[in-house]
Amino acid sequence: LWRGQILAADCLGGIQVIGRDERGAWKVLSFFNIENHPWAVDTDDSHLYIANAHHGFMQFDIAGDAPRITADDQSIGGYSVGITKVGNRAVLSNLVKGMALFDVTDPTHPVLTATYPANSTAPAQLLLGLPTVIRSKIRGDRAFLAGYARGLQIVDISDPSLLARVGEARTGGYIYGVDLVADTAYLADYEGRLLEVDIRDLASPEVKRKIRMPRGEAWD
């Protein structure tokens, strides 16, 4: 959200600003172009953070009347599709390289501090053999990753230079999305299921329930 409006990543090349018109109907109010497929956005009061498929991590100043780019082309290779920003940290999710942790204390100079798995050099082939991360959530010093065929991955990010997995839940299926509510992680399974995972024990998260969607795939 930005000034009561919704910012949406359009993977065909830009960011849509969505709000209500004078009749109260939702519509696209404006659009600004970004090259090379922006896939996801996150915001705080003054900045917009973008996962760009080919450019990796991008950052815009949105405190003024028009967005102004402050950081571009922070690529880790692969194909970046998700971004989560909390405090001075941002997690970039990548289909090929896993996750990358950025220090965004200086809005003009984001710093890549570590990747998970470390120094991933997997080739861009079938996702089943890659350390894929599609979405993430941050809670305290833990990152909860939607790891596609690897289910839920929980990573310790307390040391920004050395990321370490502390737990995982192998769920079956293909996990595309993750959200957290109290002691439960909710996972979106591409095979059309919503999974409830008990995360009270971070070392051994446990799948408690699998809910079949009425139809189609679950993405987020």
Beta strands, then each sheet from edge to edge (+ up, - down):
strand 1: 6-10
strand 2: 14-20
strand 3: 26-33
strand 4: 38-43
strand 5: 47-52
strand 6: 56-61
strand 7: 68-74
strand 8: 80-86
strand 9: 89-94
strand 10: 98-103
strand 11: 111-116
strand 12: 135-139
strand 13: 142-146
strand 14: 152-156
strand 15: 164-169
strand 16: 175-181
strand 17: 184-189
strand 18: 193-198
strand 19: 206-212
sheet 1: 1+ 2- 3+
sheet 2: 4+ 5- 6+ 7-
sheet 3: 8+ 9- 10+ 11-
sheet 4: 12+ 13- 14+ 15-
sheet 5: 16+ 17- 18+ 19-
end
